Amino acid sequence: MSLPSIECSYVTDDFLRQLKNGDPNFKSPSPVPVLRFLYELVWSMVHGTLPCQKCKAALDAVEFLDVVSEEELGSYIADIITQMALDLTMSGEVRARLIKLARWVVECSLVPVRFFQERCEEEFLWECEMVKIKAQELKSKEVRVNTRLLYQQTKFNLLREESEGYAKLVTLLCESSGAPNSSSSTIGTIKSLIGHFDLDPNRVFDIVMECFEMQPDNNLFLDLIPIFPKSHASQILGFKFHYYQRMEVQNPVPFGLYQLAALLVKEDLVDLDSIYAHLVPKDEEAFENFNAVSAKRLDEANKIGKINLAATGKDLMDDEKPGDVTIDLYAALDMEFQAVDECISELENSQTLGLLTGFLFVDDWYHANILFERLSPLNPVSYAQICDGLFRHIGKSISPAYNFIRKLHFDNSMNGPKGLEIADSSSSSLVFLPKDFFEQLACAGPYLYRDTLLLQKVCKVLKAYYMSALELVSKGDGTPVPVGSVNIVPRLHLREARSRIEEALGSCLLPSLQLVPANPAIGQEIWEVMSLLPYEARYRLYGEWEKDDERLPMILAARQTAKLDTRRILKRLAKENLKQLGRMVAKLAHANPLTVLRTIVQQIEAYRDMIMPVVDAFKYLTQLEYDVLEYVVIERLAQSGREKLKDDGHNLSDWLQSLASFWGHLYVSFQICAYLTSFLHQFCLTNSYCPLIVSFTYLFCGRYSPFYLCIIY
């Protein structure tokens, strides 16, 4: 059946009449859609309504709705003619006009001939004289070409006949040096070997990568690899990783292979996702196994300090021998070391974690951070090798700032106060830290406890960073300050610095403190950073400190152990052993101040006789622990669900009297927390305890009039 007649909406009779009259100023009154107009125009010329010579005039007389180029216009016309040529029932007269139209559009350069050669059947091309081969011969040639390109396999020398070409290749790669012009000559020689000995290019690529794995510091290979297809690199690397996934292969993946993959990804020679798809175990399987092991360890940590109701009285007496008071500062670390030893085999069998180690080794933090985020449910920093690599990156990130701070401190100590004033007045004393450094701290988390020296350096650098931001605001007038190649707005920079420091304290420094056994120097360094923040920010950090403990078994074990040891010490705290046990309390509080001090305050609320021994024992605490103690007291006062008055409605509850008496004695003994007085005053007012203010302050201060008058005022 031939194509049916169409109703022309744009190539109308009036339009055809105007074209036949040859009016050069004729224009279509409105824009027309390009495809519909071209179809109507070709249909009119094929059916003899319009001569072929009027085609250009018709195109010049209209304006298309869409902007089309000359090549696109020719492609549309070729498609329309090709579709019409498929109609085998077309009459001979119409088909002759179609062939004439196809020849004409090619001769007038309206449609390139290659468009028809790509799309038309062989018979139509032969009729239009666009090919010099007959239709049947052209079909046979097409079949032969497709067979040779798509189905015929090229035979290469696969090490079965002669190995001279591969031997020369290996010798060339092993003897190549990094001298100038060596890469171009080596590339030419490799191509000559492939052509002369008919070597398999994929096998050659594999040998190049094998030699690169053995010589990772030779930059010559970075010039050789781009001559091979980029997609083949990921396939060859994947094949190497798949070899070590076989059941019969007992050897772990060599670290050189991880380093090779990381270098190729870093140099953008391989896509990360393309190589990641070949690694095992898969993320879902690894997450499931890790969650099972982590849940078991969390159960063990939760059992610390739990009372066994099935134990007999003799067993309890054996556990609590009189006078035998010891504390275990390393219980959580022993648990962690045991877990690390158990995870050594897991790290060897996990190719994803091995690739992360490779990124850290080649100093590619961008892709390492991507894997840290992707593998965060596995807690990758808990593995010692990954942790060491991350610490090396942190040390490298802060090295310029720390060296500058150390030099400035040395100059100040040599020049005295005068030198300090000069350094403070110099704009060169500003300290800036890269964004990568804070990302690395977030990845490190509480595991920064493993390197206490690096932990102290981080604290010093953060302090200098924040103080330089404060200095920038105090010296400027709010206008942007040029620093290097960028302009910095001082107040925005200060806000960003404070936000980053708070995040570093909450995610890394404070959790790491819980795992450093009895090291007051670390606590003092952290306090040097904390003291720069207002008390609202510090108290918010304290409140969020223990929220993430449930995820990490070692931190939970440290907290449970500290709570258990604190209760055991408080049972035996007396005047006779005050010095010894007071120091034990301080050792526990140095690492876990929030847990230890909260436990002590809870015991004081229940047992008022413990106030004086505890106050005397608190002389060994540090400034950070005193600040945490203030937060704990406020937290206990603000805790809901407890009555402030006894049942008679007039007298204060015992817990409130004990807490007030404890704080009054503590204030008189150590003169701490001057601003807490006004806070407690406001606390009583906002919580509708106006009738209790006088009684509370008297109990709080006792007979010590300065403190009492301060609150009353």
Summary of the structure (lengths in Angstrom):
residues: 713
radius of gyration: 40.9
end to end distance: 106.4
largest distance: 124.8
contacts: 2072
relative contact order: 0.04
helix: 71%
strand: 2%
